[in-house]
């Protein structure tokens, strides 16, 4: 697609809402369930995935004319792994405690279907700058959902946000819902958020 025909506004709106990876495409659910018990863990994971998606998609776009189609998936996986390993090593070097908290989940970004999906569906057929923006805003759309889920889970389950006590929820008046920081809590909140976000779209269409 020629760069002059690309509408960046549409790329941004699709990534954040219209084609959101979580509640529209139902992708990246593993990390949505695994790391959203604490907001800080979620924030670091979201930054890693958004940057990996953007940089991988841009790099694949730049190399697409020189990449044989029969090995393009292997090339994409290699490039994604390159960016993930850089982030993982930086985390281990400068923030080892967070690296330990996230465990294997940073490394598993390599197999995240959001990253591979944007590389294949967009980066492989579009110019570099639009590919970077598409990857970035799909990553931010993913981050938007995960951060909402993590805020709800941490408040209800631990009575805090980023370790800072929240009034009422951190007091003895609130009986902490420990289930919210366990895997079942992630299923409940994710399902409710998908239901709410998907139910907004018909109303928006009617308004038009």
BELBEL-V456985 format. One record per backbone hydrogen bond with DSSP energy under -1.0 kcal/mol. NH is the residue of the N-H (numbers start at 1). CO is the residue of the C=O. If there is no record, write none. Layout:
BEGIN
nh=NH co=CO
nh=NH co=CO
END
This chain:
BEGIN
nh=5 co=2
nh=6 co=3
nh=11 co=7
nh=12 co=8
nh=13 co=9
nh=14 co=10
nh=15 co=11
nh=16 co=12
nh=17 co=13
nh=18 co=13
nh=19 co=14
nh=20 co=17
nh=24 co=20
nh=25 co=20
nh=27 co=21
nh=32 co=28
nh=33 co=29
nh=34 co=30
nh=35 co=31
nh=42 co=38
nh=43 co=39
nh=44 co=40
nh=45 co=41
nh=46 co=42
nh=47 co=43
nh=48 co=44
nh=49 co=45
nh=50 co=46
nh=51 co=47
nh=52 co=48
nh=53 co=49
nh=54 co=50
nh=55 co=51
nh=56 co=52
nh=57 co=53
nh=58 co=54
nh=59 co=55
nh=60 co=56
nh=61 co=57
nh=62 co=58
nh=63 co=59
nh=66 co=63
nh=71 co=68
nh=75 co=71
nh=76 co=72
nh=77 co=73
nh=78 co=74
nh=79 co=75
nh=80 co=76
nh=81 co=77
nh=82 co=78
nh=83 co=79
nh=84 co=80
nh=85 co=81
nh=86 co=82
nh=87 co=83
nh=88 co=84
nh=89 co=85
nh=90 co=86
nh=91 co=87
nh=92 co=88
nh=93 co=89
nh=94 co=90
nh=95 co=91
nh=99 co=95
nh=100 co=96
nh=101 co=97
nh=102 co=98
nh=103 co=99
nh=105 co=102
nh=108 co=104
nh=109 co=106
nh=110 co=107
nh=111 co=108
nh=112 co=109
nh=116 co=112
nh=117 co=113
nh=118 co=114
nh=119 co=115
nh=120 co=116
nh=121 co=117
nh=122 co=118
nh=123 co=118
nh=124 co=119
nh=125 co=122
nh=126 co=122
nh=131 co=127
nh=132 co=128
nh=133 co=129
nh=134 co=130
nh=135 co=131
nh=136 co=132
nh=137 co=133
nh=138 co=134
nh=139 co=135
nh=140 co=136
nh=141 co=137
nh=142 co=138
nh=143 co=139
nh=144 co=140
nh=145 co=141
nh=146 co=142
nh=147 co=143
nh=148 co=144
nh=149 co=145
nh=150 co=146
nh=151 co=147
nh=152 co=148
nh=153 co=149
nh=154 co=150
nh=155 co=151
nh=156 co=152
nh=157 co=153
nh=158 co=154
nh=159 co=155
nh=160 co=154
nh=161 co=164
nh=164 co=161
nh=166 co=159
nh=169 co=167
nh=170 co=166
nh=171 co=168
nh=174 co=171
nh=177 co=156
nh=178 co=176
nh=180 co=177
nh=181 co=178
nh=182 co=179
nh=185 co=179
nh=185 co=182
nh=186 co=182
nh=187 co=183
nh=188 co=184
nh=189 co=185
nh=190 co=186
nh=191 co=187
nh=192 co=188
nh=193 co=189
nh=194 co=190
nh=195 co=191
nh=196 co=192
nh=197 co=193
nh=198 co=194
nh=199 co=195
nh=204 co=200
nh=205 co=201
nh=206 co=202
nh=207 co=203
nh=208 co=204
END
